[in-house]
Amino acid sequence: MRLLSVLIFLPLLGIPLLMVPSLPDRWARICALSVTLLTFALSLFIWAKFKTDTPGFQMFEDAPWLDQLGLRYTLGIDGISLFMVMLTTLFMPVAILMSWSVKDRVRLYMMASLAIETAILGTFLSLNLLMFFLFFELLLFPMYLIVGVWGSKRRVYAAVKFFLFTMFGSAFLLVGILLLFSQSAELLGKGTFDLQELMGLPMATETARWIFLAFFIGFAVKVPLVPLHTWLPDAHTEAPTKGSIVLAALLLKTGTYGLIRFNITLFPEASRHFALAIGVIAVIGIIYGGIVAMMQTDLKRLIAYSSVSHMGLMVLGAFAFTSMAMSGAVLQMVNHGLSTGLLFIAVGMLYERTHTREIAELGGIAKATPWIAGVYLVAALSSLGMPGLNNFIGEFMVIVGTFPVYPLLAILAATGVVLSAIYLLWSYQRTWQGEPKERWKHLKDIKPREAILVAPIIAVMLLIGLYPRPFLDRIEPTTDALVLYVQTETGTPAQEPAQEPAQEPAQEPAQEPAQEPMPSSFPSSDEQGAAP
Amino acid sequence: MTTPELDFLPLAPALFLVGMGMVVLLFGAIYKRASAKWLLLFTLLGLAAAGLVAIKLWGWEGAPTVLGGMLVVDQLAVLATLAIVGVGAMAALLGADYFDGEEPGEFYALLLFATAGMTLLVSAADLVMVFLALEVLSLSLYVLVGFTLRRAAGEASLKYFLLGAFSAAFFLYGVAMTYGATGTTSITGIARALSGVPLPGSLALAGLGLLGVGLAFKVAAVPFHMWTPDVYQGAPTPVTGFMAAGTKVAAFVAMIRVLDVAFAPLQWNWQPVIIGLAVLTMVLGAFLAIPQTNIKRMLAYSSIMNAGFVLVGIAAGGAAIGVTLFYLLAYAIAVLGAVAVVMVVSHRRDEAASIEAFRGLSKRKPALAGVMTLFLLSLTGIPPAVGFISKVGIFAAATNAGLGWLVLIALLCAVVATYVYIRVIVLMYMDEPTVQASAEPIRITTLTVITVTVPAFLVLLLGILPNLVAGFLEHASVLRW
């Protein structure tokens, strides 16, 4: 049973249904929703079938596609992509429920949504670089439509900016992929895009570094890392709620996912070489994003900048090369998706009622809509890393895992957490608390549909916050193997925890992190002369 | 003296086309009141016959060249002929829709002659034959461009004619020089004569340069592109499509033969020049497309930019011929589809082809806006349209040839071009239709449906399953010396 293929292309099945002429809007919504729910059910099945004790790719699929060009249809899932897939399938039905009130060209909207789901799932599951790139690009256009057609006032500007920025990144990424292809043709005698064949390709150090940089620019735009982030506040702000959810929760993850899956896996030496520089960029992003977020007057823009800040943390964790930081980064990818997604949902509900996102115009809304205020508060608390909620675990793992390697960066990154507490709580206070203005007194509180879509997200957030074991059990074998791989490839002695991943303390990963024996034996990246 | 053995089969595609052209011409003249449908039918029959013969030539086992070394039969020729015949058929259908029954007898005849010229061009094995084919093709096109007798069309036609005559002179001079240097005009003969020589003489280099200029005119490479925007804008829309798709394929195949076969021994001399031309063509094409407000003019600059991409493939040398051909094919399909939509949206009036006509199209005609989007995405190189994989193919070949930096330039130009294409998409999807545009309904005929859906289908099919044709293209062997 080719489960992964079915999963990827299931959403596309909805598109011919939506093409039926004169399909009522109501049915278009139901059709899209049921298709995405079906996909979610299938992904749960995959979650259940996923073997927790194997680090490699599972449910592997391989078929010829365009062999002349080295393009093969290769799919596989591991502990990193599993979570990205779950996040995607969870958020798609939520996003569709959230856009129930879209009136204009509903069928096109739903088609674009389903195409996005296919593209994102394909991006996370492809093991062939060219196929990955294909899905990566496929994602672009429907997303652009969602922002540009159904967004708010400056939507066209934001959509075009988004499109051009990502195309710019993609140009570098494609050059990188093609250079790697020509390297493989030279070194293996046969050009290939296959991830597993390309791993450990004996490239010259210099060449590998250049190709690494090309990949890095490509993904840095998507993540986005400062200074390539400027498309994000515009796109997030102008997009309809659904668009913001998908952008923040899913699309940004393709960037960090790409960094982990391709940059680190394919160029271990170059990753170590540039790790410090990337860490610095990431920390600049964390602090810059946090400070700029504080100054925003538009609620969505504030969350957008908080994303810039949070994404930096993931990149920092990924490039620290300790098992804990790496697992933390992957977990944080999920967490950020959940909490930022929920923040955007809460703001979306607010916007549907007030038609403004200006913090100055709001205030005291909680009086009329206590439940929505509660949703926002939960999301904000999660996002600022309150213990008991999901982000705490991930942020803690990243910071503690990074500390032994880059103590200064870890400390600076921790200030990002403080900053997020400031801007999120302050925004909560200004938006929801205080005396309500006259016109906000009669707002309607949460509807059943909205409550239904919010509930599973909060449930997952609590689950990760209180009992992260089932999640870490699935992440760690993969991340440990990856960190071990990088360490052996770059000549650093292997660490013990990498071999015994399942034995880690279950309940509180925060408790005794420093006992992990990775610290001091790591040479700082400048000393990395692993190459001849 | 013995009469050379003559096998007509390799010549048959051109013979069918020219023959049917005559028939259409006479039929149109004699039965003045005959329905234009018959003319279209004859034209399509002629094209189909030519295509069938070409398919039969795929496994040709006779002599590699016929007619005293004038025509070559190799897979490159067969594939290009098939592509050109397909383009011709699409152009004929577009023309039928465009003229809508107003005595277009000569239109079909000229179209067939031009197609014949193109098929001869792609299978020419001798510079003299290249020149003759170019002239057959060009003369028919000069007339076709001015066919509507509008002012702009006349201007375009004259411009094309004058500059075309120039380029023909360059080309012919180049033939003479090359003959002086090598003592032959046969493409394989030139390669043979040049291959043993350690240092090429100045005569050979001059010949190469002049031939290159002549061909660069035809493919509209910067700085020989000046005629393109005016001609594409002024020409009747079906002719624009025919030129953008057909002429490009034919002229580039001829360029492959001249550069990559005849002058292969001088590859190190022409490669830097082609790279320079490619950079200029891509950059200027992309940037000049931005300010255009006439969609046909925009497509002209886009065709210039695409010529730059093809030049990247040619610069990559012999290994890239298959992917270059695939790229040309993908471009031809997308541009024909786009032109078909432009024609309908501008109410079959050339002067109305402003991008304003597309404002709010997704509300007026969602399906039409959808297919136009598909064609534009293909031109941009976004999956699942075929433009994506064809671009990757050509760039992969160039990277393998050590031209990674050129690929980066090409891709950055593609980003600029993206802006050009998505501007149209913005108008179609993110703007409301203007009152005045809504006043005149868009008329969709059966022919429109065919000319729009066939390319759309192909764009998707080849984009998702490129392996359907990749096998053929991989075997696109070229006759060498």
Interface residues (C-beta under 8 A of the other chain):
Chain A: P64 W65 L66 D67 Q68 L69 G70 L71 R105 L108 L130 F133 L134 F135 E137 L138 L140 F141 Y144 L145 G148 V149 R155 V156 A159 V160 F163 L164 M167 F168 S170 A171 F172 L174 V175 L178 L179 F181 S182 A185 G191
Chain B: G322 V323 S362 K363 P366 L377 I382 P383 P384 F388 I389 V392 G393 F395 A396 T399 N400 G402 G404 V407 L408 L411 L412 A414 V415 T418 Y419 I422 V426 Y429 M430 P466 N467 A470 G471 L473 E474
